[in-house]
Amino acid sequence: MLTFLITTALVATPNVKPATNTVCPVGGDKVNAKSQKVVVRGHEYYICCPDCAGPLTKNPEKFLEKDGTPKNAKK
């Protein structure tokens, strides 16, 4: 069953770039591989809590650079 779910997820989201951010683009809290993820413009992003998913998906230009890098990422 788990294999089916993973396969279905991969098929449903082709060519999605995996999440690499260490800070939530919305809340600014630290995130890691166990954090919830959301897909925006073909990129996965770790988010600190479910409340950050809505703002990030509805207004990505507020939180993301044109290349998909979170605006609050360390430069």
DRENNU-401824 format. One line per 5 residues: number of its first residue (from 1); their letters; for each residue x, z, y of C-alpha. Coordinates in steps of 0.2 Angstrom, whole numbers, plus 2048, in hexadecimal, padded with zeros to 3 digits. Example, Ala and Ser with C-alpha at 12.3 -4.5 7.8 and 13.67 -1.06 7.14 Angstrom:
1 = as = 83E/827/7EA ~ 844/824/7FB;
***
This chain:
1 = mltfl = 800/800/800 ~ 80E/804/80C ~ 817/7F4/809 ~ 807/7EB/80D ~ 805/7F4/81D;
6 = ittal = 817/7F0/822 ~ 815/7DE/81D ~ 805/7DD/827 ~ 80C/7E4/836 ~ 81B/7D8/836;
11 = vatpn = 810/7C9/834 ~ 804/7CF/842 ~ 813/7D1/84E ~ 81F/7C2/84B ~ 82E/7C1/856;
16 = vkpat = 82C/7D2/85E ~ 83C/7D9/865 ~ 83F/7EB/85E ~ 83F/7FA/869 ~ 850/800/86F;
21 = ntvcp = 84B/80A/87E ~ 850/81D/87E ~ 844/822/88D ~ 832/81F/88E ~ 82F/811/89B;
26 = vggdk = 820/81A/8A2 ~ 822/82D/8A0 ~ 835/82D/8A1 ~ 837/839/892 ~ 844/836/884;
31 = vnaks = 83E/82C/875 ~ 845/828/865 ~ 841/81E/855 ~ 834/82A/850 ~ 82A/828/860;
36 = qkvvv = 81A/81D/861 ~ 81D/80B/865 ~ 813/7FE/86F ~ 816/7EB/871 ~ 816/7E3/882;
41 = rghey = 81B/7D1/885 ~ 823/7CF/874 ~ 82D/7DF/875 ~ 82B/7F0/86D ~ 82D/7FF/878;
46 = yiccp = 82E/811/872 ~ 822/81C/87D ~ 822/82F/87E ~ 80F/832/87C ~ 7FF/828/878;
51 = dcagp = 7FA/829/88B ~ 809/81E/890 ~ 803/80F/885 ~ 7F4/80A/891 ~ 7FE/80A/8A1;
56 = ltknp = 80D/800/899 ~ 801/7F3/891 ~ 7F6/7F1/8A0 ~ 803/7F1/8AE ~ 814/7EC/8A6;
61 = ekfle = 81B/7E5/8B6 ~ 81B/7F7/8BD ~ 826/7FE/8AF ~ 830/7EF/8A9 ~ 83C/7E2/8B0;
66 = kdgtp = 839/7D0/8AE ~ 845/7CF/89F ~ 83C/7DE/896 ~ 848/7EC/89B ~ 83F/7FC/8A0;
71 = knakk = 841/7FF/8B2 ~ 847/811/8AF ~ 854/80B/8A3 ~ 866/811/8A7 ~ 870/803/8AE;
***
